[in-house]
């Protein structure tokens, strides 16, 4: 009788037996993990600011009570650490609340894919500063260009006549703004930091800022000094005039100062004092520019009155 040969039979697990290709694919997708905050790096050149405002205070309170409800998005880097793609406010809230980990969704993304996801997720914010849009749009379009999609970042902010620019068309559709407006925002990245901050703070209007962006760095700093000296910001007409002089090679420091000294047609006289309790006590007969002298003399008179009153009490 022939010796029976033992054969090794491998049994398929029950879950694997009834698992579909779709469920297997889902199982291989990114996982939700609690990752130590100390292992998470900020996104390089992240254009969106994390403000310590009332919304942040409310987020911190929510994190203390219930933790992070919506996971942040990260990708793992070559060195094993993680790079934060979206969730910078949630990460900051966790740090303030004293938490050591952040609930994250880990995704396998290339650098350019990460940029696109970062921009798209942050553009959902209710409040976005002009500077944030400017750098976000620029990063997004440059990432598309590296991915092989045509992007012309050098076209004019007031009109892109090229046809078939797929990346800008796609971005315009996603963010609900025209291509021209997107290129105007990108022009703001050419502003010096001090002027760009003034745009964010609404001290300089958007369209004049776009025209100013064509000035050289040195010319922009000269303009900054002229704005401070004249206590005024350029109108659109003044900004266009400076750009024209610049293009003709005639924009000197003297020309910038002269343009900023021009009185705008709709310019209102600025009161010497912002407090209405002071301005309403200054007679209208006091000439413009002499309000401060009037107030100083009034205070000197009042102080002498107080001194005389104290002398009579002794």
Long-range contacts (C-beta under 8 A, 24 or more apart in sequence): 30-105, 30-106, 30-107, 30-108, 31-105, 31-106, 32-71, 32-103, 32-104, 32-105, 33-103, 33-104, 33-106, 34-101, 34-102, 34-103, 34-104, 35-74, 35-82, 35-101, 35-102, 35-104, 35-106, 36-100, 36-101, 37-91, 37-94, 37-95, 37-99, 37-100, 37-101, 37-102, 38-100, 39-81, 39-82, 40-74, 40-81, 40-82, 40-83, 40-84, 40-91, 40-102, 40-104, 41-77, 41-81, 41-82, 41-83, 41-84, 42-83, 42-84, 42-88, 43-83, 43-84, 43-85, 43-88, 43-114, 43-118, 44-83, 45-135, 45-139, 46-88, 46-118, 47-122, 47-131, 47-132, 47-134, 47-135, 47-136, 47-139, 48-88, 48-122, 48-125, 48-128, 48-132, 48-136, 49-129, 49-132, 50-88, 50-89, 50-92, 56-89, 56-92, 56-93, 56-96, 59-89, 59-90, 59-93, 60-93, 60-96, 60-97, 62-93, 63-90, 63-93, 63-94, 63-97, 63-99, 64-97, 67-99, 67-103, 68-93, 68-94, 68-102, 68-103, 71-103, 71-104, 71-105, 72-102, 72-103, 72-104, 72-105, 73-104, 73-105, 73-107, 73-117, 73-121, 74-104, 74-105, 74-106, 74-107, 75-106, 75-107, 75-108, 75-109, 75-114, 76-106, 76-108, 82-106, 83-114, 85-109, 85-114, 85-117, 85-118, 85-121, 86-117, 86-118, 86-121, 86-122, 111-143, 112-143, 112-144, 112-146, 112-147, 113-143, 115-139, 115-140, 115-142, 115-143, 116-140, 116-143, 116-144, 120-174, 123-175, 129-200, 130-185, 130-188, 130-196, 130-199, 130-200, 130-206, 130-209, 131-188, 131-196, 131-197, 131-199, 131-200, 133-185, 134-185, 134-186, 134-187, 134-188, 134-189, 134-196, 135-189, 137-171, 137-175, 137-182, 137-185, 137-186, 138-186, 138-189, 140-171, 141-167, 141-168, 141-171, 141-182, 141-186, 144-170, 144-171, 153-183, 153-186, 155-183, 156-183, 157-183, 157-184, 157-186, 157-187, 157-210, 158-184, 184-210, 187-213, 187-214, 188-213, 189-213, 190-214, 191-220, 192-217, 192-220, 192-221, 192-224, 194-221, 194-224, 195-220, 195-223, 195-224, 198-233, 203-233, 204-233, 204-234, 205-233, 205-235, 205-236, 207-236, 207-239, 208-233, 208-234, 208-235, 208-236, 208-238, 208-239, 209-239, 210-239, 211-236, 211-239, 211-240, 211-242, 211-243, 212-239, 212-242, 212-243, 214-243, 214-246, 214-247, 215-242, 215-243, 215-246, 215-251, 216-246, 219-246, 219-251, 219-256, 222-253, 222-256, 223-256, 223-260, 226-256, 226-257, 226-260, 227-260, 229-257, 229-260, 230-260, 230-261, 231-270, 232-260, 232-264, 232-267, 234-259, 234-260, 235-264, 238-262, 238-264
